[in-house]
Every structure is written in C-alpha cells, then in structure tokens.
Amino acid sequence: MSDTRPTNPVIPGFHPDPSICRVGDDYYLVCSSFEYFPGIPVFHSRDLAHWTQIGNVLDRPSQLSLPADMPSSGGIYAPTLRHHDGRFWLIVTNVSEGVGNIVVSATDPAGPWSDPVRLPGVPGIDPDLAWDEDGTCWCTVAGVAQVRIDPETGETFGPPKKLWSGAPGVKAPEAPHLYHIGDYWYLLIAVGGTERGHGVAIGRSRAPSGPFEPCPANPILTHRGTDHPVQNTGHADLVQAPDGSWWMVMLGVRPGGGTPGWHVLGRETFLAPVTWVDDWPVVGEVALELPQFPWPLAPAAVEEQRDDFDLSELRPSWISLRDRPAGHFTTKERPGWLTLRARGDSLDAADVIFAGRRQQHLTCRARTLVDASQGRGGLAVRLDERHHYVIEASDTEVRVVARVGSLRTVVAAEPLPGGPVVLGITITDPPPPHDARTGPDDVSLGYERPDGTFTTLATLDGRYLSTEVAGGFTGRVIGMYAANGTAHFDWFDYEPTGR
C-alpha cells in the first residue's frame, strides 16, 4: 500500500463481518472466523488505512471448542467489539454445540481475553452491545430483537423485544449495531442477505429501545444492480475519528471472471467516509482507491510474508481447522521447522492437521520447503473439505490432487528423489481470450526439481474454489498440512503479485 493513497480493501482476504471501536488515537477491529482456530482476529490501526493483526480473541481451548464433525462455515459468527468503562468487551455467536451467544472481555485487546460468559437468554445470531447513560447494557440481535443484559454474569432482564427490521418482508435483517449519536439512538442493520443483494439500512429513535424511524434514503449503502467492482456490501459498523469525522467499515467482495462472477478471497473489510445530513448518515463511495485522509497516515507496516518458524509459537495470522492440539503442531521438535503430525488422511477430512494463512491478493505465489520422508504432506489452497487443490509429497512421489464437490482425483504425479522438496502454488489471471465463461483465476501447482528449475504439474480453474461454486461464508486459505505420519516444513513464503 502507498502511504499517501491507501487502497480498499483495508483488510484484504477472508475477513468478514468487521466490527470497530476507537480508544483515544487507536482503532481496533475484529472479524468472523467460522471453523478456524484460533478465533476472531484482532487488528490495530492509528489511521484507519493500515492495519496490523495483534492477536486473536479466542486462542485457547477453554474459550473455543469446535467439534470435529462441525461443517465448514459453522463456528464463530459476527463479533461486536466495544470499549466501555475502561474495558474491551466482545460479544459473538458460536453456532456449534448449541453454545449460542457469549461475552468475553479484556483490558488489552491483544489479549489475554477472559473465558466466555454464556448468554442463554439471548437468542439468535449477530449480537451487539451498547450502554446507555445509566449503565444499562442493551443487547440487540439479528431479527431484530433486543434484551437488557448483565455482561459480567450473562443474566438477562425480561424477554427479547422485537424492534425495527428495515421494512416489511425484508430479507435477512441482521448485524444490528446500536449507537447514541447526538440527540438520537441509531440502529444500523444489514438487509438483503449477504449475497449480491446485500445492503445497509438505518433507523433512529429518542430511546435505545425504540420505536425507530427509518431513514428515508434506505438502504444507505448497497451495490446491488450495479457494475461496481466491489459487491455484496453490507454488515457495517460506524466509528468517529478524533477529528470528528465519521467512517464506516463493511464487508464486500471482489468478484472476477465472466458470468455470474466468482469471488475467491471471501468477504473482505472495506472502508468508506460518512457525512451527516439532517441527522442521517450519508455513506461515501466504497472506492478501490481511498480518498485523501484528513490526517497524516502512519507508515505502512512491513507485512511478514515469509515465516522461517524460528519462534516458539506460531504467529497470530496462522489458522488451523477447528482446533490446534499441541501434539500435532510444534516448532520445538525440530528447531527452525514447523512439524505437523497427521490426524486425518487428507484435506477431505474435517480433522486434518493444517496450518494456513488467508489468501489476501487476487494474484500471488506461495512456496514451502517440506521434508515428508516420514509421512506425507504438502501445500494446499483450501475453501472447505469438498473444495481444495493440493500439491503433496511423500518419500517417493509428488502429486497434485483436486477435490471439487463429490469428485476427487489425482491430476498429475511424478517420482520424487529422496530429501526435502520445495512445493509451490501460483495464482494468476486467466490467459486471454476472455468471455462470459472465463473463470476468475488459474491455480498452478508444482515443485522444484533437484537442479533448481520449477516444474508446474497442473494448472486448474480457480472458479471451483469460489463461494459461488462451494457456498458458505469463508474464503481461500493457503497453507501446509500433514496427511500421514509426520511432515516437517522449514519455511513458508507468500508473495503477492497483484491487488
């Protein structure tokens, strides 16, 4: 990113359902994490344009237990982050195991966060927290309903009360956020579902419990029916900067290819300016190149794209599937290497041992050096158990395997001399000519021969690793896995080659 003209998305890749708060000159933002562990990444910024991940909210088993048979796109949905009375509070839905809504808190957003307080009296998903002047805590959920709670104990006071939900018959009124701004309480909600019809609506009231008057310009944000490069805009949150200006973060996608357009990175976090007219918010353009900010921008942090696994613990950007048992993940067994011990025989298995990072660029390259002489393991582009491409090695062979829906096939294989081998995945724009059937990208998988030349074993159509094909709520994750025995990884390198 340029430090003079920053770009959208401000947090690229699979980072949906953003919620933001400001404390002094510091901004903090969290996102949904679904089936991945640790859960709920936490980001920090001083300028709204450049963000650095500083931790994860749910980073230990006592906070997050996701069953092995939980389907992908289950797990952790739509957190809300707020700061109140000197403490950070986060409320979120865990849709697995009947856990429901939970609250955690921390004095430092980088952690540690408390163990969860369950909210059995709060139904639904997408919970929000807001405090009024006398300290009453209001919890509003998708639907849209509201109940008073004690976030310290999880106690609720009375049954949930239905509130304004956008308009009669509106699809999926969800992601409510309640704010006291000036003379009004504002209820911001998502409407239209999280696909191409997604949008944002708002109502206002003199009291936190309503009744809410709808904005005459609703929806105040939507890109449905347009050819804007950012689609599915919704699930928004508002924040005020120290200079008094207002901003909105929201999710959106960048579809590519022909018809119907495929988005492969998942729902990403975008930013737009907000002005106020007649006590209603007016959202500016969700531009790929952001407008000039009214304050100096902090220098862009240098993102660590290569990991040599020299630390005792994995960086917070690494995510695994449903859990991370210590006996299967370690950087201590073989210093300077990440050791993965298999549990689950392929990426098809829900409990496969996998360590990945979100794909954050439309074109990119990933490489890793693996020693699979004690088993079988490799490098994968994963959307879910039924949609992934892998390049994997054993002590005798390197091969490409593709899983698309109910079909699983070995696409290519070659004998492999003994010893560690570099595996690679390159994601590029599809070559011309382009037409309505052209996919969003090409995924090439290969390995480095002993003489140092890189050989591509297969190039596959990226549309089959897209949400439009696979369904669900997540995006691509690129990473390493063990499918049999033990696999050791000396380093992992991710190189963006485009936006």
C-alpha positions as CSV (number, residue, x, y, z in Angstrom):
1,M,0.0,0.0,0.0
2,S,1.1,3.6,-0.6
3,D,1.2,5.8,2.5
4,T,-0.4,8.7,0.5
5,R,-3.2,6.9,-1.4
6,P,-4.2,3.8,0.5
7,T,-6.5,1.3,-1.1
8,N,-9.5,-0.8,-0.4
9,P,-10.0,-3.4,1.0
10,V,-8.2,-2.1,4.0
11,I,-8.0,-5.7,5.4
12,P,-7.9,-7.9,2.3
13,G,-8.8,-11.6,2.2
14,F,-11.3,-13.6,4.2
15,H,-12.0,-11.0,6.9
16,P,-15.8,-10.7,7.0
17,D,-18.3,-9.0,9.4
18,P,-16.0,-6.3,10.7
19,S,-16.7,-4.5,14.0
20,I,-14.6,-1.5,15.0
21,C,-14.1,0.7,18.1
22,R,-11.7,3.6,18.9
23,V,-10.0,4.3,22.1
24,G,-8.1,7.6,22.1
25,D,-6.0,7.6,18.9
26,D,-6.1,3.8,18.4
27,Y,-8.6,1.8,16.4
28,Y,-9.3,-1.9,17.0
29,L,-11.2,-4.2,14.6
30,V,-12.4,-7.8,14.7
31,C,-13.8,-10.2,12.2
32,S,-15.6,-13.5,12.0
33,S,-13.5,-16.7,11.9
34,F,-16.1,-19.6,11.4
35,E,-14.4,-23.0,11.6
36,Y,-10.9,-21.8,12.1
37,F,-8.8,-21.8,15.3
38,P,-7.7,-19.5,16.9
39,G,-10.9,-17.5,16.6
40,I,-11.6,-13.8,15.9
41,P,-8.6,-12.0,14.6
42,V,-7.9,-8.6,16.3
43,F,-6.4,-5.7,14.3
44,H,-4.9,-2.4,15.3
45,S,-4.6,0.9,13.4
46,R,-3.7,4.5,14.0
47,D,-5.1,5.9,10.7
48,L,-7.9,3.5,9.5
49,A,-5.9,2.8,6.4
50,H,-3.1,0.5,7.6
51,W,-4.0,-2.4,9.9
52,T,-1.8,-4.9,11.8
53,Q,-3.0,-8.1,13.4
54,I,-2.1,-8.1,17.1
55,G,-3.7,-11.3,18.3
56,N,-6.9,-13.5,18.4
57,V,-9.7,-13.2,20.9
58,L,-10.4,-17.0,21.3
59,D,-6.9,-18.5,21.4
60,R,-7.2,-21.3,23.9
61,P,-9.5,-24.4,24.2
62,S,-11.3,-23.1,27.3
63,Q,-12.6,-20.3,25.1
64,L,-13.3,-22.1,21.9
65,S,-14.2,-25.7,21.4
66,L,-15.3,-26.6,17.8
67,P,-16.3,-30.2,17.3
68,A,-14.5,-32.2,14.6
69,D,-17.8,-33.0,12.8
70,M,-18.8,-29.4,12.6
71,P,-19.3,-28.4,9.0
72,S,-17.3,-25.7,7.4
73,S,-18.8,-22.2,7.7
74,G,-20.0,-23.2,11.2
75,G,-18.4,-22.0,14.4
76,I,-17.8,-18.3,15.1
77,Y,-20.2,-15.7,13.6
78,A,-20.2,-11.9,13.6
79,P,-18.5,-10.4,16.7
80,T,-19.1,-6.9,18.0
81,L,-16.2,-5.1,19.7
82,R,-16.9,-2.2,22.1
83,H,-15.0,-0.3,24.8
84,H,-16.8,0.6,28.0
85,D,-15.7,1.8,31.4
86,G,-12.0,1.1,30.8
87,R,-12.5,-2.4,29.4
88,F,-12.9,-4.0,26.0
89,W,-16.0,-6.2,25.5
90,L,-16.7,-8.6,22.7
91,I,-20.0,-10.4,22.1
92,V,-20.3,-13.2,19.5
93,T,-22.2,-16.2,18.4
94,N,-20.7,-19.8,18.5
95,V,-23.2,-21.8,16.4
96,S,-21.6,-25.1,17.2
97,E,-22.6,-27.4,20.1
98,G,-25.5,-25.3,21.0
99,V,-23.2,-22.8,22.7
100,G,-25.1,-19.7,21.3
101,N,-24.1,-16.2,22.3
102,I,-21.1,-15.5,24.6
103,V,-19.3,-12.4,26.0
104,V,-15.6,-12.1,26.7
105,S,-13.6,-9.1,27.9
106,A,-10.0,-7.8,28.2
107,T,-8.1,-4.8,29.4
108,D,-5.7,-5.2,26.4
109,P,-7.3,-6.0,23.0
110,A,-4.1,-8.0,22.1
111,G,-5.1,-10.4,25.0
112,P,-5.4,-12.3,27.1
113,W,-9.2,-12.3,26.9
114,S,-11.4,-13.8,29.6
115,D,-13.1,-17.2,29.4
116,P,-16.6,-16.9,27.9
117,V,-19.7,-15.9,29.8
118,R,-22.7,-17.6,28.2
119,L,-25.9,-15.8,27.4
120,P,-28.7,-18.5,27.4
121,G,-31.4,-15.8,27.5
122,V,-30.1,-14.1,24.3
123,P,-31.4,-15.9,21.1
124,G,-30.3,-15.6,17.5
125,I,-27.0,-14.5,16.0
126,D,-25.1,-11.3,15.3
127,P,-25.3,-9.9,18.9
128,D,-24.4,-6.2,19.6
129,L,-23.6,-4.4,22.9
130,A,-24.5,-0.8,23.8
131,W,-24.6,1.0,27.1
132,D,-26.9,4.0,27.9
133,E,-26.1,6.8,30.3
134,D,-27.2,5.0,33.4
135,G,-25.1,2.0,32.7
136,T,-27.8,-0.3,31.3
137,C,-26.4,-2.7,28.7
138,W,-28.6,-3.4,25.7
139,C,-28.0,-6.5,23.5
140,T,-29.5,-6.4,20.1
141,V,-29.6,-9.5,17.8
142,A,-30.4,-10.3,14.2
143,G,-34.1,-10.4,13.6
144,V,-34.1,-7.7,15.0
145,A,-34.7,-8.1,18.7
146,Q,-33.3,-6.6,21.9
147,V,-32.9,-7.5,25.6
148,R,-31.1,-5.9,28.6
149,I,-28.2,-8.0,29.9
150,D,-25.5,-8.0,32.5
151,P,-22.4,-8.8,30.5
152,E,-20.5,-9.7,33.7
153,T,-22.8,-12.6,34.6
154,G,-24.8,-13.3,31.4
155,E,-28.1,-12.6,33.2
156,T,-31.0,-11.2,31.0
157,F,-33.8,-8.9,32.2
158,G,-37.1,-9.8,30.6
159,P,-37.8,-11.5,27.3
160,P,-36.3,-10.2,24.0
161,K,-38.4,-7.4,22.4
162,K,-38.9,-7.1,18.6
163,L,-37.6,-3.9,17.1
164,W,-37.5,-2.3,13.7
165,S,-36.2,-4.6,11.0
166,G,-35.8,-2.4,7.9
167,A,-39.1,-2.9,6.1
168,P,-41.9,-5.4,6.0
169,G,-40.7,-8.6,4.3
170,V,-37.1,-7.5,4.1
171,K,-34.7,-10.4,3.6
172,A,-32.2,-11.2,6.5
173,P,-32.4,-8.2,8.8
174,E,-29.2,-8.8,10.8
175,A,-25.9,-7.4,12.0
176,P,-27.5,-4.8,14.2
177,H,-25.4,-2.1,15.8
178,L,-26.8,0.5,18.2
179,Y,-25.2,3.9,18.8
180,H,-26.1,7.0,20.7
181,I,-25.0,9.9,18.5
182,G,-26.2,13.5,19.3
183,D,-29.9,13.6,20.1
184,Y,-30.7,10.2,18.7
185,W,-30.1,6.5,19.1
186,Y,-29.3,4.9,15.7
187,L,-29.9,1.3,14.8
188,L,-27.7,0.2,11.9
189,I,-28.6,-3.1,10.3
190,A,-27.7,-5.3,7.3
191,V,-30.5,-6.2,4.9
192,G,-31.0,-8.3,1.8
193,G,-28.8,-11.3,2.6
194,T,-25.0,-11.5,2.3
195,E,-25.0,-12.1,-1.5
196,R,-25.4,-9.6,-4.3
197,G,-28.5,-8.1,-2.7
198,H,-26.6,-7.1,0.5
199,G,-27.2,-3.6,1.8
200,V,-27.2,-1.4,4.9
201,A,-30.2,0.4,6.4
202,I,-30.6,2.6,9.5
203,G,-33.3,3.9,11.8
204,R,-33.3,6.4,14.7
205,S,-35.1,6.9,17.9
206,R,-35.0,9.0,21.0
207,A,-34.6,5.9,23.2
208,P,-32.4,2.8,22.8
209,S,-35.4,0.6,22.8
210,G,-37.2,2.4,20.0
211,P,-39.5,2.9,18.3
212,F,-37.2,3.5,15.3
213,E,-37.9,5.8,12.4
214,P,-36.4,4.5,9.1
215,C,-34.1,6.7,7.1
216,P,-35.9,8.0,4.0
217,A,-32.8,7.2,1.9
218,N,-32.6,3.5,3.0
219,P,-30.7,1.5,2.1
220,I,-27.9,4.0,2.8
221,L,-25.4,1.6,1.2
222,T,-25.8,-1.1,-1.4
223,H,-24.2,-2.0,-4.7
224,R,-26.9,-4.4,-5.9
225,G,-27.8,-4.0,-9.6
226,T,-24.5,-2.1,-10.4
227,D,-21.3,-3.0,-12.1
228,H,-19.2,-1.7,-9.2
229,P,-16.0,-3.8,-8.7
230,V,-17.0,-4.2,-5.0
231,Q,-20.2,-6.2,-4.5
232,N,-22.2,-7.7,-1.6
233,T,-21.5,-4.6,0.5
234,G,-23.1,-4.8,4.0
235,H,-22.7,-5.8,7.6
236,A,-21.3,-2.4,8.6
237,D,-20.1,-0.6,11.7
238,L,-19.5,3.1,12.3
239,V,-16.6,4.9,14.1
240,Q,-15.8,8.5,14.7
241,A,-12.2,9.7,14.3
242,P,-10.5,12.1,16.8
243,D,-11.0,15.0,14.3
244,G,-14.8,14.5,14.4
245,S,-15.1,12.8,11.0
246,W,-17.1,9.6,10.6
247,W,-16.3,6.4,8.8
248,M,-17.9,3.1,8.0
249,V,-16.3,-0.3,7.8
250,M,-18.2,-3.1,6.0
251,L,-17.7,-6.4,4.2
252,G,-17.6,-6.7,0.5
253,V,-16.3,-9.0,-2.2
254,R,-14.3,-8.5,-5.4
255,P,-15.9,-10.9,-8.0
256,G,-13.9,-11.8,-11.1
257,G,-14.2,-13.7,-14.4
258,G,-17.3,-13.9,-16.5
259,T,-20.9,-14.6,-15.6
260,P,-22.0,-14.8,-12.8
261,G,-18.7,-13.6,-11.4
262,W,-16.8,-15.6,-8.8
263,H,-15.3,-14.3,-5.6
264,V,-12.5,-16.4,-4.2
265,L,-11.0,-14.4,-1.3
266,G,-14.1,-14.5,0.8
267,R,-15.7,-11.3,2.2
268,E,-13.2,-8.6,2.9
269,T,-13.1,-5.5,5.0
270,F,-13.7,-2.2,3.2
271,L,-13.8,1.4,4.4
272,A,-15.9,4.5,3.3
273,P,-16.3,8.0,4.6
274,V,-19.5,9.1,6.2
275,T,-21.1,12.6,6.4
276,W,-24.3,13.7,8.2
277,V,-27.2,15.4,6.6
278,D,-30.4,16.3,8.6
279,D,-29.1,13.9,11.4
280,W,-28.8,11.0,8.9
281,P,-25.6,9.3,7.8
282,V,-24.6,9.6,4.1
283,V,-22.1,6.9,3.0
284,G,-19.4,7.9,0.5
285,E,-18.1,5.7,-2.3
286,V,-16.5,2.4,-1.4
287,A,-13.7,3.1,-3.8
288,L,-10.8,0.8,-4.5
289,E,-8.5,3.8,-4.1
290,L,-9.5,5.7,-1.0
291,P,-9.9,9.4,-0.9
292,Q,-7.3,11.6,0.8
293,F,-7.5,11.3,4.5
294,P,-7.8,14.5,6.6
295,W,-4.8,13.4,8.8
296,P,-1.2,12.2,8.1
297,L,-1.1,8.5,7.5
298,A,1.1,6.2,9.6
299,P,3.8,4.4,7.6
300,A,2.5,1.1,6.3
301,A,3.8,-1.7,8.4
302,V,6.0,-4.2,6.6
303,E,3.9,-7.4,6.4
304,E,5.8,-10.5,7.3
305,Q,5.2,-12.7,4.2
306,R,7.8,-15.3,5.0
307,D,8.0,-17.4,8.1
308,D,11.1,-19.4,9.0
309,F,9.4,-20.9,12.1
310,D,12.1,-19.6,14.4
311,L,9.6,-18.6,17.1
312,S,8.4,-20.8,19.8
313,E,4.8,-20.2,18.9
314,L,3.0,-19.6,15.5
315,R,2.3,-16.0,14.5
316,P,-1.3,-14.9,15.1
317,S,-2.1,-14.9,11.4
318,W,-1.7,-18.7,11.2
319,I,-5.0,-20.6,11.5
320,S,-6.0,-24.2,11.8
321,L,-9.1,-26.3,11.4
322,R,-11.3,-26.4,14.5
323,D,-8.5,-26.9,17.0
324,R,-4.7,-27.0,17.3
325,P,-3.7,-29.9,19.5
326,A,-0.2,-29.4,20.8
327,G,0.9,-32.9,20.0
328,H,0.3,-32.3,16.3
329,F,1.7,-28.7,15.8
330,T,5.1,-27.7,17.1
331,T,8.2,-25.5,16.2
332,K,10.2,-27.1,19.0
333,E,10.7,-30.7,17.9
334,R,13.0,-29.7,15.1
335,P,14.2,-26.1,15.7
336,G,13.6,-23.8,12.8
337,W,11.0,-26.1,11.3
338,L,7.2,-26.4,11.7
339,T,6.4,-30.1,12.5
340,L,2.9,-31.3,11.7
341,R,1.8,-34.8,12.8
342,A,-1.1,-36.2,10.9
343,R,-4.6,-36.8,12.2
344,G,-6.9,-37.2,9.2
345,D,-5.6,-38.6,5.9
346,S,-6.3,-35.7,3.5
347,L,-7.8,-32.3,3.2
348,D,-11.1,-34.0,2.7
349,A,-11.1,-34.8,6.5
350,A,-12.6,-32.3,8.9
351,D,-9.8,-33.0,11.4
352,V,-6.8,-32.8,9.1
353,I,-3.8,-31.2,10.6
354,F,-3.5,-27.9,8.7
355,A,-1.8,-24.5,9.3
356,G,-2.7,-21.8,6.8
357,R,-3.0,-18.1,6.2
358,R,-5.7,-16.3,4.3
359,Q,-5.1,-15.6,0.6
360,Q,-5.2,-11.8,0.6
361,H,-4.4,-10.9,-3.1
362,L,-6.1,-11.8,-6.3
363,T,-2.8,-13.0,-7.7
364,C,0.0,-14.4,-5.6
365,R,2.6,-17.1,-5.1
366,A,3.2,-19.5,-2.1
367,R,6.2,-21.7,-1.6
368,T,7.3,-24.1,1.2
369,L,10.2,-26.5,1.8
370,V,8.8,-29.8,3.1
371,D,10.6,-32.9,4.4
372,A,8.0,-35.7,4.0
373,S,10.4,-38.6,4.4
374,Q,8.4,-39.7,7.5
375,G,5.0,-39.5,6.0
376,R,3.0,-37.4,3.5
377,G,2.2,-33.7,3.5
378,G,2.0,-30.7,1.3
379,L,0.7,-27.3,0.3
380,A,-3.0,-26.6,-0.2
381,V,-5.4,-23.9,-1.4
382,R,-8.5,-24.6,0.7
383,L,-12.0,-23.4,0.6
384,D,-13.6,-26.3,2.5
385,E,-13.4,-30.1,2.8
386,R,-15.1,-30.5,-0.6
387,H,-13.3,-27.8,-2.5
388,H,-9.4,-27.6,-2.5
389,Y,-6.3,-28.2,-4.6
390,V,-3.1,-29.6,-3.1
391,I,0.4,-30.4,-4.1
392,E,1.8,-33.0,-1.8
393,A,5.0,-35.1,-1.3
394,S,5.9,-38.4,0.2
395,D,9.4,-40.1,0.2
396,T,8.7,-41.4,-3.3
397,E,6.3,-39.2,-5.1
398,V,5.0,-35.7,-5.6
399,R,1.4,-35.3,-6.9
400,V,-1.5,-32.8,-7.4
401,V,-4.9,-33.7,-6.0
402,A,-8.1,-31.8,-6.8
403,R,-11.3,-32.1,-4.8
404,V,-14.4,-30.5,-6.3
405,G,-17.7,-31.4,-4.7
406,S,-18.1,-35.2,-4.8
407,L,-15.2,-35.7,-7.2
408,R,-11.6,-36.3,-6.0
409,T,-8.9,-37.0,-8.5
410,V,-5.1,-37.3,-8.7
411,V,-4.4,-34.8,-11.6
412,A,-0.7,-35.4,-12.0
413,A,2.1,-37.3,-10.3
414,E,5.9,-37.8,-10.7
415,P,8.5,-39.9,-8.9
416,L,10.5,-37.9,-6.3
417,P,14.0,-38.5,-5.3
418,G,14.6,-38.5,-1.5
419,G,15.1,-35.4,0.6
420,P,13.2,-32.2,1.2
421,V,11.5,-30.6,-1.7
422,V,10.1,-27.1,-2.5
423,L,6.4,-27.1,-3.3
424,G,4.6,-24.2,-4.9
425,I,1.3,-22.7,-5.8
426,T,0.9,-19.7,-8.1
427,I,-2.4,-17.9,-8.7
428,T,-2.6,-15.8,-11.8
429,D,-5.2,-14.1,-14.0
430,P,-6.6,-16.4,-16.7
431,P,-5.0,-16.0,-20.1
432,P,-6.9,-14.4,-22.9
433,P,-9.2,-14.6,-24.7
434,H,-11.9,-13.9,-22.1
435,D,-15.6,-14.4,-22.5
436,A,-18.6,-14.9,-20.3
437,R,-17.4,-18.3,-19.3
438,T,-13.9,-17.3,-18.2
439,G,-13.1,-18.1,-14.6
440,P,-11.7,-15.7,-12.0
441,D,-8.1,-17.1,-11.9
442,D,-5.8,-20.0,-12.6
443,V,-4.2,-22.1,-9.9
444,S,-0.9,-23.7,-10.8
445,L,0.7,-26.3,-8.6
446,G,4.2,-27.7,-8.9
447,Y,7.6,-28.4,-7.3
448,E,11.3,-27.5,-7.6
449,R,13.5,-30.2,-9.2
450,P,16.9,-31.0,-7.8
451,D,18.5,-28.8,-10.5
452,G,16.6,-25.8,-9.2
453,T,14.1,-25.5,-12.0
454,F,10.4,-25.2,-11.0
455,T,8.0,-27.6,-12.7
456,T,4.3,-27.0,-12.9
457,L,2.4,-30.3,-12.7
458,A,-1.1,-28.9,-13.2
459,T,-3.0,-25.6,-13.8
460,L,-6.6,-25.7,-12.6
461,D,-9.6,-23.4,-13.0
462,G,-10.0,-21.3,-9.8
463,R,-13.8,-21.0,-10.1
464,Y,-14.2,-24.3,-8.3
465,L,-12.6,-22.8,-5.2
466,S,-15.1,-19.9,-5.1
467,T,-18.1,-19.1,-2.9
468,E,-20.4,-19.1,-5.9
469,V,-19.5,-22.8,-6.5
470,A,-18.8,-24.1,-3.0
471,G,-21.3,-22.0,-1.0
472,G,-20.6,-21.0,2.6
473,F,-19.2,-17.9,4.2
474,T,-15.4,-18.2,4.1
475,G,-12.6,-17.6,1.6
476,R,-9.5,-19.3,0.4
477,V,-6.8,-20.2,2.9
478,I,-3.3,-21.3,1.7
479,G,-1.2,-23.5,3.9
480,M,0.6,-26.7,4.9
481,Y,-0.8,-30.0,6.1
482,A,0.2,-33.5,7.1
483,A,-1.9,-36.4,5.8
484,N,0.1,-39.3,7.0
485,G,2.9,-39.7,9.6
486,T,4.9,-36.5,10.1
487,A,5.8,-33.7,7.8
488,H,8.4,-31.0,8.6
489,F,8.3,-27.5,7.0
490,D,11.5,-25.4,7.0
491,W,9.8,-22.2,5.8
492,F,6.7,-20.8,4.1
493,D,6.8,-17.8,1.8
494,Y,3.7,-15.9,0.5
495,E,4.4,-13.3,-2.3
496,P,1.6,-11.0,-3.6
497,T,1.9,-10.4,-7.3
498,G,-1.1,-8.0,-7.7
499,R,-4.0,-6.5,-5.8
